[in-house]
Amino acid sequence: MVTISAVILAGGKARRMEGRDKGLQVLHSKPLIQYMIERLRPQITDISINANRNQAEYAKFGFPVFADELANFQGPLSGMLSGLDKAKTDFVLFVPCDSPFFPNNLLEKLKSAVENDRTLIAYACDEEREHPTFCLMSIVLKEALRTYLASGERRLLQFMRENGGVAVKFAENEGQFVNFNTLNDLQ
C-alpha cells in the first residue's frame, strides 16, 4: 500500500503580488491557504505547509509548517525538495497556495496514474496547459532533485520530464487550476 502526505507550497516571493505572502491574501473573506486546506482535507489528512516567511501565521491553521532547506527563495522545486526530505510517506502530493478551485479528485487521479503507469511523478494538466505544481512525487526522487537544483536548474516540467513524469488530464467540470498571482486577481 502506497503512503501519501501532502504539502501546500506557500514559500514564494510573490513578486507579482507586491511581495505580499500569497497564501495569506484574502479572497471573499478567506485567506487563499484556507481554501487550499478545505479542498485538500477530503482527499488527504496528512498535510503540511511549506512557507519561508510568516510561519507563525501559517501555523495557526493547525498543520506543521517548514521552510525551504535552500536559501533565497529558489522556487517551487526547492519547496518540493524540502517536502520530500521531511516526508515519512512514499509519495508527496504538492499543491500551490494560490489555486483554490482545483479538482476534488486531484489525488485520486494522480495516484491512479502513478500506479497504472508505474511512474515516480504524475502532474496535472487541463485543456490549455500543464500545471506541474499540482503533482504527486515519489520520495525516491529526492536525491535526483537535489542534484538538479545544485546544477542551477529550476524548471519544474523539465525535471519532471527527465524523470518520467506523466501528465494527467483534468476536465473543466472536475475543477479549475485558476491561480491568483496579483492583488487585482483577487478583486
Secondary structure, 3 states (H helix, E strand, C coil): CCCEEEEEECCCCCHHHCCCCHHHCEECCEEHHHHHHHHHCCCCCCEEEECCCCHHHHHCCCCCEECCCCCCCCCHHHHHHHHHHHCCCCEEEEEECCCCCCCCCHHHHHHHHHHHHCCCEEEEECCCCEEEEEEEEEHHHHHHHHHHHHCCCCCHHHHHHHCCCEEEECCHHHCCCCCCCCCCCCC
